[in-house]
């Protein structure tokens, strides 16, 4: 019962050295269905108007010679906002016909094609502001970064509609880049790399879509030239050390992660063992020393970079929404390459927390940065680094990036191989591979029951259904017919059920969702002496709006008292809250100097208070105010 290769951002070639291949999934109900409905109904449709008001489309008209005026925008990479929106719209079109959306895609695609130069070059900043100057500022110019997002949009458009218009533009640009860039001795005029990796993984996908090997070779050239001082040897733009020699992630978080996604792609398509080893090593180093509890990445506002190992601040955490998206993209490629469940564990954590917080519940407000604490009386800097939801940004990379991930989310949920089907993320809907069609019903993450029913399968061939058991789960049970399985049978994060299946077979997975308190590695100075509340895949936080009568800076949680769960269908679109016991410290004024010898600090009084924790992804949707994830215990 072979089925069509599922549409999505990653489509491996037949010769790819991957453990798994993406399987088709349809999401029909539940949390992710709701979030995708808001994305389809509100976020994506508002894109053209926002791109118009920000000047992105105006710039394309100027470059095409059909508009009048001056370039609008503060950055040379504003074209990418258009391309990411086009990619989001293309993936949305796979969900069914939408005439208004199709008309916008056609109109903007034609505008992009008209702006392209005859030799394939396309970048409105350099065409309009720099008088046609090219590749003279690779560190900051982002010309290849823009090319990468154009390519990804074109691949999405071609896969979703079968139409060639945008793919023709992208191939023309890629062919131009291939004629200009190459290693010493290649006869090409420039040995160089872009300061913002992105074109590398896009070129791999263009190779997968077209079969043109030179795109894969060009991607490999760009990946391996990082770290050789072509941009001054700075970690910020991934030029301090070659990727194959690196021992930890560093520099600008999004740039690092896009480069590593390309490394995983190349290892998958070429079998490059050294590149695979580097990707595995760097993922391990990142997760153990530089990842926030929410899956967020990036410690510094300055240069948007990772910081040092275990440098994981709360109120000054950067955790850019784009970095969460890049993390999901890289981890999914690693999951397919290796077959290991840990990569999908991080995807789950990141999706439900660090990523989903980036868009408001109504789909109209955005967070560029995602801190883990907003202090009482916080003075917000505004703009792109605001801790308040914003309609759009001067650097608007995050909103259309969120749109494209939500529109293609079903691609990241399941996989198949010659021996079976692997379910990585649990949703209500249908999972399809060459060996099975399975329907699923669940109210995850609010409840831990996932009921699976085999709808179609070969009658005479045994195969393996693999269920990912989340890393956070300490108690689970699986019922399959008369048989019951428990945690003792899980192996490296997978519970593998092998048998000759028949239509109507039913499997029920029960994941224990008791709320829990989590502590950090003691080397994380920012949260020593604190705990966080989690339940299932969700990280929880306190918001000031739920705790009137004082702020959150003086809150202390009582870890000796049990946590309680309360479902609130009336709150934040319907969430399960966690209720904890705590106290509010009352410390008398200490005069003009807030320090004293140890043991002589002012006496502390306290009053009991009930703490109400809400899912982190839903914070900042009611009113501006304080918030915190990590809670002091004393």
N, C-alpha and C positions, 0 to 999 in steps of 0.2 A: 504494500500500500504506500508507494512513494508519494511524497507530497512536495509542492513547490518550495524552493528555497525561500525562507521567510524574508520579508523586506526589513531593512534596518540599517543602521550606520556601519555595521561590520558584517561583511559577507565574504567568508574565507574562500580561497580558490580550492579546487579539488586536491591540489598537491600540498596544501597547508599542513604543517606538522603540529596539529592541535589535538589535545585530548578530547575536546568537545566542540560542537558547532551550534550556533544559535538555533533555538526552536521557536516555532510560532506560538504566540500567546494572544488571547483576546481577553481584555478586562471588562467585565460587565456590571460590577457592583462594588461597593465598598469605598474605603478611604481614597484609594488611588483613582478609582473611577470618578469620584466626585472632584478630585483635584484636576483631573484631565478634562472633565466637563467644563470646569471654570476656565481652564486654559483655552479650550476650543471655543467657548461661548464669549469670553471676555478678553483674555490676554492677547491671543493671536489676532483677533479682528481689530483691536485698537492699534496694532502695529503700524499700518500704513499712515494713519493720522499722526502718530507720534514721530515717525521717521520724516514726515512732511514738516511738522512744526520744528523739529530739531535741525532741519536743513539737509539731511542726508540725501533725500531725493532731489532737492534743488541742486546739489553739487553734481549729481549724475546728469541732470539736464544741462548744466553748464558745460560739462565735459563732452556731452553729445552735441553741443552747439545749438540746443533748442531752448535755452533759457538765458536770462540776463541777470546781472548782479554780481555779488562777490561770494567767494567760498564761505560757507558757514560751518562752524565747528572749531573746537580747540585742539584737535588732534589729527595726525596724519592717517589714522586708521578708522575713521568714521564709516568708511564703506563696509566694514565688517558687520556693523549693526544691521545693514540691509541684507547681507548674505546670511547671517544667522536667522533673521526673520524668515527669509525665503526657505531655509532648510526646515524651520519649524512648520511653516505652512505646507511644505511638500509632504512631511510626515503626517500632518493632519489630514491631508487629502487621501491617505491610505485608509482612513476610517469611513470614507463614503463621500459621495458627491457633495460639493458645496459651491454653488455657482458664483456667489460673491467672492469667496476666497480664491477660486480659480481665476476670476477676472483680475483681481489684484496681483496674483502671481504672474499672470501673462503680461500685464502692464509693466510691472517692475522688471521682469525678465527682459522685455524689449528695451527698456531704458538702460539696463546694464549692457546689453549688446551694443546699443548705439554709442555708449560712452567708450567702448573699447577702441584702442588704436589699431591701425591696420596690421601691425606686426604682433598683436596679441597683448601688448602691455595695457594694464588698467589700474590706475590709482588716481582718484580725483584730486587728492592733495598735491601730488607731484605734477599732475597735468595742469592744474589751475594755479597753484600757489608758487610752485618752484619752476615754472616755465618749461616743464617737460624734462627737468633733471631726473636722472634715474640712478638708483643704487649707489648714491654718494653718501648716504647716511644709514648704513645697514643696522647700526645699533639701535637707532630710534625711529627709522623711517617706516618699518613694519610693512614694507611692500610685499614680502613673501608671506607674512602673516595674513595679510588681506587675501593673497592668492589662495592660501590654504582654506580659508572660510568660503571663498567662492567655489572652490572645488568640492567641498563637502556639501554645499547647497546644491550644486549641479548634480552630484551623484544621487542625492536624495530625490531631486526632481525627476531624474531619469528613472530611478527605481520605482517611484510612486506613480508616475504617469506614462512612462515609456516614451516620452517626448524628448527630442534631442536639442532643443534650442539652447538651454542654459549649459548643457554638457558641451556643446560646440564652443561656447565662449570659454569655458574652463579649460578645455583641451588646448585651445589656441594660446591661452595664457601659459599653461604648463609647458607647451612646446617652446614658447619664447624663453621661459626660465631655463629650460634644458639647453637652449642654444647659447645661453649667457654664462651659466655657472658650471664649474667643473674643477677637478683637482689640478695641481700643477702638472704640466705635460699633456693635458687633454686638448690643448688648442683653443680652449674657451677663455674669454677675456677676464672672468672674475673667479677667483678662488675665495668664496665668502659664504657667510651664514647670516641669517636674520637674527636680530636681537630678541625676537619673540618667537620661539618655536611654535609651529602649527602646521606649516606646509608639509612637514615630514609625514605625519600620519595621514594627511589628506592625499598625498601622492601615492601612498600605499593603497588607499581605497580607490583611487583613480586607476591604478594598475589592476585591482580586482574587478573593476567595472568594465575595463576596456581590453584587458589582456596585454597591454603594451608594457613589456619588461623594462623599458628605459625609465618609466616613471618609478618603478621599484628601485632601480639602481640610483636614480637621482635622490630618492628619499634616504637611501643608505649613505650616500655621499654627505648629505647635510647632517645626518645624525653623527657620523664619525668625525666631522670637521669641528663640531663643538668641542671646546676644551683645548684648542691649539693656539689661542691668543689672537684669533682673527678679529675679535672685537675688544682687544685690550686685556684679555685674560681675567675678566670680572666674573665673579660667581653670580651676580645679579642676572646676567643674560646667558648663564650656563656655558661660560667660556673659560673657567678656571682650570678644570681638569677633565680629560676625556671621560665619557660616560663609562667606558669599559673599565676604568681604573677607579672610579668614584666609590667612596665608602659610606656616604650619607647624602641625603637630599639637602640642597642648599639654594640660596638665592631666591629670586622671585618664584613664589609657589606655583602659580599657574604655568609659567614658562617651563619650570622643571617637570611638571606633571604631563604637559603636552608632549615634551620630548620623550619622556619615559613611555607614554602610550605608543609613540612611534617605534621605540625600541622593541616593545612587546610585539607590535605588528610585524616588524622585520624578522624577529626571531621566529615567529609563527610561520611566515612565508618562506624563509630561507633555511631554517634549521640551525641558525647561528647559535651554538651552545654558549659561547662567551657572552654574547649579548643577552641571552636568556638568563645566565647566571648573574649578570650585573643587575638586570631588572628585578630578579628575586631578592638579591642582596639589598638593594636600595628600598624596595617595598618593606622589607623586614625592618630596616633601620628607621624608616619613616614612621611605621606604626608603633614601634616600641619607644621612640624617643621624641617624636615631633607631632603627634596627632592628639587633638583635643577629644574629650569624651563624646562630643557631638559628631565626630568624624571631621570636624573643621580643621583646616590647615592654614598656617601662616601666623607667626607670632608678632610681627612688626607692621605697624602702619607705614613706617619709613621703608620704602622700597618693596613693600608687600611681600616680605620674605619670611623664610622659615624660622630664623633665629637659631640658637644653640640647642643641643640636646636637652630635653626636659624643661626648656624655657617655654612654658605654656601659661601665659598670663590670662586673667579673666576679663577685666574691664578694658584692657588694651589689646585683647585678642583681635586679630584682623579677620581671619577665617572668611576670606572673600567667597561669595557665592560661586563665582567661576571656578575657584579652586576645588570646591566640593564637587562640581560637575566634572572637572578634569580628573579628580580622584575616582569617580565612578567609571569614567571612560577607561582609565588605565587599569583599574582592578578587574573590570569585565574582560578585558583582553588577556589579563593574567589568568583569570579563571578558565577561559577557553583554552589557553595555551597549556596550562598545567593540570587542570582537573581538580585543583585543590579548593576545598570549601572556604578556607579562610578569606579568600579574596571576596567572595560573596557575602561573608560576614561583615566585612568593612563596607561593602556596597549597601547592605541593609541599614547599617548604623548611619551612614552618610545620607542616604535617601530620606530616612524618616526624621532626621534631625538637622544636620548642617546644611543640607540642600533645601529641604522643604520650608525652613524658616525664611528663605530668601524671597518668598512671594507671599503677599497677604492672602487671607481667605477669600477676599472678593476678586483677586486677580488683577488689581489695579495699583497696588503699592509694592515697593521693592526694598530689600536691604542689600546693599553692596557689601557691607561688613556685618559679621554675626558674632558680637561679643557674648561672653558667658556671664557678664554682670554689667548692669547699669546702676551706678550708685545713686543714693538719695541726693536730690539737688543737682544732678548731673547737668552740666552746661553743654548742650549739643553743638558740635562744630558745624553742623549742616553739611550740605553738599554730598559728595560721593562717600564720605566717611561717616555719615550720620548713623546714629543708633535709633533713628525714627524712620518709619517707612516713607518712601519718596516716590513721587509719580514717575520720574525719569531722572537720568543722570547726565552730567556733562560727558563723562566717560560711561556710555550706556552699554557696556559689554554684558552685564549680568542679566537684565530682563530678557533679551531675545535668546540668551543662552539657556535660561530656565525654560522658556517656551519650547525650544527644540528638544531638550531632554524629556520634558513631560509628554510631548507629542510622539516621541519614539520609545517611551518607557517600556512597552511590552517586549522590546527587543532584549532587555536586560534581565529577564525573569527565569528563563529555562533554556536548556540545551539538550542535545541528543548526540549519541555516538552509535557505532555499529551494534552495541549491545543493549541500548536502552535509552531511557529518558531521565533527565536530571531536573528536578524542580529546585531552583535556587531561591526564589522569592514567592511568598504565598499571597494569592489574590483570588477573588471570585471570578471565574471565567473558564476558559478552555486552553489546555496545553496540547500542542500537536507536534509530533515528530514522525519519522518514517515508520515507527513501530507502534504508535498508539495515538489515540485521541482520548484525553482525560478531562472531564469536567470537574470543577472545584467549587465548593461553597464554603465561605468563611466570613467571619466578622473581625478578622485579624486587622490591626493589632489590639483591638479592644477585648477580644476573646481568643483563646488559644486553640479552638477546635477547627481543624481543616479537614473537611470531608471530600474525598476524591472518589470519582466513579469512572471506571473504564467504559468508554463508549464504543470504541472500535479498536481492533487489534488482530494480528494474524492468529489463526486458530491453532496452528501447529508449531509455533516457534517460541521457545522460552526467551525472555528478555528481562532486564533489570530496571526496576523503578527505584531511583535514588532520591531520597528526601534529605535536604540539608537540615541538620539539627543545629540551630543557632548557637554560637559560641557562648552567649549569655545564659542559655537554657540548662538548668541543672536537673530538671525533672520532666520527662516526657514518656508518653506511651503511644504505641501504634497497635490498632486492631485491624486485622486483615482476615476476613472470614472468621474462622474459629481460633485463629492464632493471635497471640499478643506478643509484642516486642517492647523492650524497655531500653534504658540508657546503656545497659551493658553491651548491647549489640552495635552501638554506633562506632564507626571507624573513621577517624580523621574528619569528623564533621558530617559524615554521610551515613544514613541508614539505607542499606541496599537490600531490596526485596526482589529476589530472582525466582521466576516461575513462568509457567505457560498461562498467560492471562486470558480471560474471556470477557466479552461485553457483559456489563452488569456487576463485575467484581467491584467491591467497595473497600476503600482503605480510609481509616479515620486516624488522623494524627492529633494528639492532645499535647500541646506545649504548656507547661506550667507558667502562669503569668503572675505569680505573687510579686508584689512590689518589693524592691530591695534597695539597700543602701550600698553605695560604691565608694571606695577610697582609692586615691591615686598612688602611684609609685612615690615613695618618700622623697625622691630626688626632684619632684615637681614642687618647688618651693611655694608657688603661688597658692596651693590648696592644701598645704600641710595642716593637719588638724581639722580638716573639713570632710564632709561626705556629700554625695549627690544622690538624688532619688531617681531610680529607673524602674520601668515596668515593661517587660517584653523588650522590643527593640527601641522603645521610646525613652529619651532622656527628659526629665521633668525640670521645671523651674518655678520659682515663686515670682509673682508680680505684685507690685505695690497696690494695684487696684483691688486685689483680693484681701489686703491686710490693712484696713483703715485704722487710723489712730496712731500711726507712726510709720517710719520707713522700714527698709529691709536691712540696713547696715548693722542694726543692733540685734538681729534675729539670731537665736541659737536653737539648734534642733536637739531634741532629747532622743538619743539613739537607744535608750532602754525601753522605750514604749513602742508598741507595734504600729505598723503602717496600715491604714484602712483605705479601701477603694470605694469610690462613689461614681457611678455613671451619671453624667449630666447632659442629657439630650438638648437642653436649653442653652448650653454654654459653648461658644466658639465653634458652632456648627455641629456640636455633638461630640463630647470627649469624655474619657474616663479620667477623673482626677484622683490624686493620692493625698490623703489627709494624714498629717503627722502632728505629734505633740512637740511643742517648743516653748521658748520663753523669749521675752524681750528684755534685754539688759537696760538698766537705768543707772548710769554712771554719773555721779555728781561732777560739776565743773571743777577742773583741776587748776584754775588760774590761767595765766598767760602761756604756760609751757606744758606741752602735752606728754612729757616724758618724766619718769621718776625711777629711782633705784628699784631693782626687782624686789618684789615683796612689799613695796610701799605704795603701790598704785592705789588710786581711790577705791573705796569699798563699792562693790557692785550690788545693786538691788535688781530684782527681776520680777516680772509678772508672767503668768502662764498665757500662752496664746496658741490657738489652733492654726496650723500651717496648711494652706491649700496649694498644692502643686499642680500645675497644668503642663501639658506637653510643650516642650521647648519650641516645636515648630509653629505653635499658635501664639507665641508671645507677640506683643506690640500690635495687636489687632483691636484693642478696645480704647485705650487712652495712653498717652505718653506717661512714662513713669519709670520707677526703679524695677529691676529684675535681677535675679541671681540664680545660678545653677548650683554652685558649691556652697554648702551651709556649714558654718562653724559648729563644732560639737561642744565647745566650752569657751 
